[in-house]
Amino acid sequence: MLVHSRLDSRHLAANLLGDPSERDVFVYLPHDYDTSERRYPTAYLLHALGDSAATMVTPDTSGQRWVAPIEDVLDATFGRLSVPPMIVVIPDGWSSYGCGQWVDSPLTGSYE
C-alpha cells in the first residue's frame, strides 16, 4: 500500500530559490501493516538528480520500457524475492536546480 501525504516544512520555507516548502511524501507500507502489531524497519528512498518523489512513484514510461512504478518494484521485492517487509519513506527533494542533493544549503533549504 502506498500512502501519499503533503508536508509543510519550516526547514524549507523562505529558501533563496523560492521553491515551495510544502512537499510530497510517499510511504510504502507492508501489506499486513493495518492488521499486524509487528514493528517494521524503515528505509528512506531518496530520488536522484532531476527526479522528484512523484516521478519516482509514477514515472513517465513513454519510450522507456525498463521504468516501472515504485510500488510494483517494492511489491516484487517484498513478495516474490522474499525480502523481509519494511516501511519505505520516499520524501521529495526536488528544487529549481533539479534536486536538493539531500544536504543543508542556505540556497535550497535544510533538506538534511
SULTA-V155897 format. One record per residue. N is the residue number from 1. PHI is phi as a letter, one per 20 degrees, with the letter a starting at -180 (* if undefined). OMEGA is omega in degrees with one decimal (none if undefined). Layout:
n=N phi=PHI omega=OMEGA
n=N phi=PHI omega=OMEGA
This chain:
n=1 phi=* omega=178.9
n=2 phi=d omega=-178.8
n=3 phi=d omega=179.4
n=4 phi=d omega=175.8
n=5 phi=c omega=172.5
n=6 phi=c omega=-176.8
n=7 phi=c omega=175.8
n=8 phi=e omega=-174.8
n=9 phi=d omega=176.0
n=10 phi=f omega=-179.5
n=11 phi=f omega=178.4
n=12 phi=d omega=-178.6
n=13 phi=f omega=175.7
n=14 phi=l omega=175.5
n=15 phi=f omega=-173.1
n=16 phi=f omega=176.9
n=17 phi=e omega=-176.8
n=18 phi=m omega=178.1
n=19 phi=f omega=-178.1
n=20 phi=f omega=176.5
n=21 phi=e omega=176.6
n=22 phi=e omega=-173.0
n=23 phi=c omega=173.3
n=24 phi=f omega=170.5
n=25 phi=c omega=176.9
n=26 phi=d omega=179.2
n=27 phi=c omega=176.1
n=28 phi=e omega=-178.3
n=29 phi=d omega=175.7
n=30 phi=g omega=-175.5
n=31 phi=g omega=-178.0
n=32 phi=e omega=-175.3
n=33 phi=g omega=-176.8
n=34 phi=f omega=-175.6
n=35 phi=d omega=-176.7
n=36 phi=d omega=172.5
n=37 phi=d omega=-179.5
n=38 phi=f omega=174.0
n=39 phi=e omega=-176.7
n=40 phi=d omega=171.5
n=41 phi=f omega=-179.6
n=42 phi=c omega=175.1
n=43 phi=c omega=176.8
n=44 phi=d omega=-179.3
n=45 phi=d omega=-175.8
n=46 phi=e omega=-178.2
n=47 phi=f omega=-176.5
n=48 phi=e omega=176.9
n=49 phi=g omega=178.6
n=50 phi=n omega=178.7
n=51 phi=d omega=171.1
n=52 phi=c omega=177.1
n=53 phi=f omega=-178.5
n=54 phi=f omega=179.7
n=55 phi=f omega=175.5
n=56 phi=f omega=-178.8
n=57 phi=f omega=180.0
n=58 phi=c omega=-176.4
n=59 phi=f omega=172.9
n=60 phi=f omega=-175.0
n=61 phi=e omega=-179.0
n=62 phi=f omega=178.0
n=63 phi=m omega=-179.1
n=64 phi=c omega=-174.5
n=65 phi=f omega=-174.7
n=66 phi=e omega=-177.7
n=67 phi=e omega=178.8
n=68 phi=c omega=173.5
n=69 phi=g omega=-174.6
n=70 phi=f omega=179.3
n=71 phi=f omega=177.2
n=72 phi=f omega=179.4
n=73 phi=f omega=-178.3
n=74 phi=f omega=177.0
n=75 phi=g omega=179.4
n=76 phi=f omega=-179.2
n=77 phi=f omega=-176.4
n=78 phi=e omega=179.2
n=79 phi=d omega=-174.4
n=80 phi=f omega=-176.6
n=81 phi=e omega=175.3
n=82 phi=m omega=172.1
n=83 phi=f omega=179.4
n=84 phi=g omega=-176.5
n=85 phi=f omega=176.6
n=86 phi=b omega=173.1
n=87 phi=e omega=178.4
n=88 phi=c omega=-179.7
n=89 phi=d omega=-179.2
n=90 phi=c omega=179.0
n=91 phi=e omega=178.8
n=92 phi=e omega=179.7
n=93 phi=d omega=-178.4
n=94 phi=f omega=170.4
n=95 phi=b omega=178.5
n=96 phi=g omega=176.7
n=97 phi=e omega=178.3
n=98 phi=o omega=-179.8
n=99 phi=a omega=177.9
n=100 phi=f omega=-179.6
n=101 phi=m omega=172.4
n=102 phi=m omega=174.9
n=103 phi=c omega=178.2
n=104 phi=f omega=-179.9
n=105 phi=b omega=175.9
n=106 phi=f omega=-179.0
n=107 phi=e omega=-173.7
n=108 phi=e omega=-179.0
n=109 phi=o omega=-177.0
n=110 phi=e omega=-179.0
n=111 phi=f omega=-176.6
n=112 phi=f omega=none
